[in-house]
Amino acid sequence: MSQTPTRYSDTATFVSMIVWIASALLAIIGGLLLAVGGGLAEFSGIYTLEDEPTAVLAIAGIIVVILNAVVIALAVRMRRGGRAARVILTVVGIATLLSLWVGASQGTVPLLHTVVTGAAVLLMWFPGNEKRSQSQGN
């Protein structure tokens, strides 16, 4: 017999999924702007923007879009009870926190993104969520 999660933990998992998806969608928009901006600059004959090669900016934007599409897929999988998805998203959350600590991201928006990501990580590990992952794996 499988154990059913409490209503609160199920709600916390759902909220965590929504937060992960919203955060990833905002990052995808930023990545698209970065890719298009770098690509348009390259197309118009500008080879550097703020001392960065435009081709590098365009490639970085594409990578951001791809990685955040994977985050969305993992968030949906996590909601369905995927333990591996939870672990991978936790690693992503820790990497986001570390990027703020080492100064890779500065300003209000990256700080807000880090706080939101930290909240998503905490919500997906609330008590009861672990039982759901284990019961669906059997």
C-alpha positions as CSV (number, residue, x, y, z in Angstrom):
1,M,0.0,0.0,0.0
2,S,1.4,3.4,-0.9
3,Q,1.5,6.3,1.4
4,T,-0.3,9.4,0.3
5,P,1.4,12.7,1.0
6,T,-0.1,15.3,3.2
7,R,-2.0,18.0,1.4
8,Y,0.5,20.6,2.7
9,S,3.5,18.8,1.3
10,D,1.8,18.3,-2.1
11,T,1.0,22.0,-2.2
12,A,4.6,22.8,-1.4
13,T,5.8,20.6,-4.2
14,F,3.4,22.2,-6.6
15,V,4.5,25.7,-5.5
16,S,8.1,24.7,-5.9
17,M,7.4,23.5,-9.4
18,I,5.7,26.8,-10.3
19,V,8.6,28.8,-8.9
20,W,11.2,26.7,-10.8
21,I,9.3,27.1,-14.0
22,A,8.8,30.9,-13.6
23,S,12.4,31.4,-12.7
24,A,13.5,29.3,-15.7
25,L,11.1,31.2,-18.1
26,L,12.6,34.5,-17.0
27,A,16.1,33.1,-17.5
28,I,15.0,31.9,-21.0
29,I,13.8,35.4,-21.9
30,G,17.1,36.8,-20.7
31,G,19.0,34.2,-22.7
32,L,17.0,34.9,-25.8
33,L,17.7,38.6,-25.4
34,L,21.4,37.9,-25.0
35,A,21.5,35.6,-28.0
36,V,19.6,37.9,-30.2
37,G,21.5,41.0,-29.0
38,G,24.8,39.4,-29.6
39,G,23.7,37.9,-32.9
40,L,22.3,41.2,-34.2
41,A,25.4,43.1,-33.2
42,E,27.6,40.5,-35.0
43,F,25.3,40.7,-38.1
44,S,25.6,44.5,-38.1
45,G,29.4,44.4,-38.0
46,I,30.0,45.0,-34.3
47,Y,32.4,42.4,-32.9
48,T,32.5,43.4,-29.3
49,L,29.9,44.7,-26.8
50,E,31.3,46.0,-23.5
51,D,34.6,44.2,-24.2
52,E,32.9,40.8,-24.9
53,P,32.9,39.2,-28.3
54,T,29.4,39.2,-29.7
55,A,29.7,35.6,-30.9
56,V,30.4,34.5,-27.3
57,L,27.4,36.4,-26.0
58,A,25.1,34.8,-28.6
59,I,26.4,31.3,-27.7
60,A,26.0,32.0,-24.0
61,G,22.4,33.1,-24.6
62,I,21.7,29.8,-26.5
63,I,23.3,27.8,-23.7
64,V,21.2,29.6,-21.1
65,V,18.0,28.8,-23.1
66,I,18.9,25.1,-23.4
67,L,19.8,24.7,-19.7
68,N,16.7,26.4,-18.5
69,A,14.5,24.2,-20.8
70,V,16.1,21.3,-19.0
71,V,15.3,22.9,-15.6
72,I,11.6,23.2,-16.7
73,A,11.5,19.5,-17.7
74,L,13.2,18.5,-14.3
75,A,10.6,20.7,-12.4
76,V,7.7,18.8,-14.1
77,R,9.4,15.5,-13.4
78,M,10.0,16.5,-9.8
79,R,6.3,17.3,-9.4
80,R,5.5,13.8,-10.6
81,G,7.8,12.3,-7.9
82,G,11.1,12.0,-9.6
83,R,13.8,11.7,-6.9
84,A,16.6,12.2,-9.3
85,A,15.0,15.4,-10.6
86,R,14.9,16.7,-7.0
87,V,18.5,16.0,-6.5
88,I,19.5,17.6,-9.8
89,L,17.4,20.7,-9.0
90,T,19.0,20.9,-5.6
91,V,22.4,20.9,-7.2
92,V,21.3,23.7,-9.6
93,G,20.0,25.6,-6.6
94,I,23.3,25.2,-4.7
95,A,25.2,26.3,-7.8
96,T,23.0,29.4,-8.0
97,L,23.8,30.2,-4.4
98,L,27.5,29.7,-4.9
99,S,27.4,32.0,-8.0
100,L,26.1,34.8,-5.8
101,W,28.7,34.1,-3.1
102,V,31.6,34.2,-5.5
103,G,30.3,37.4,-7.2
104,A,29.4,36.0,-10.5
105,S,26.1,37.7,-10.3
106,Q,25.7,41.2,-8.9
107,G,22.8,43.5,-8.6
108,T,19.2,43.2,-7.4
109,V,17.8,40.9,-10.0
110,P,20.4,38.1,-9.5
111,L,19.9,38.4,-5.8
112,L,16.2,38.1,-6.2
113,H,16.7,35.1,-8.5
114,T,18.9,33.4,-5.9
115,V,16.4,34.0,-3.1
116,V,13.6,32.5,-5.3
117,T,15.7,29.5,-6.2
118,G,16.5,28.9,-2.6
119,A,12.8,29.0,-1.7
120,A,12.1,26.5,-4.5
121,V,14.7,24.1,-3.2
122,L,13.4,24.3,0.4
123,L,9.8,23.8,-0.8
124,M,10.5,20.7,-2.7
125,W,12.2,19.1,0.3
126,F,9.4,19.8,2.8
127,P,8.5,16.7,4.9
128,G,6.2,14.4,3.1
129,N,7.7,15.1,-0.3
130,E,10.3,12.4,0.3
131,K,7.6,9.8,1.0
132,R,5.8,10.7,-2.2
133,S,9.0,10.1,-4.2
134,Q,9.6,6.8,-2.6
135,S,6.0,5.5,-2.9
136,Q,5.8,6.3,-6.6
137,G,9.2,4.6,-7.2
138,N,7.8,1.3,-6.0
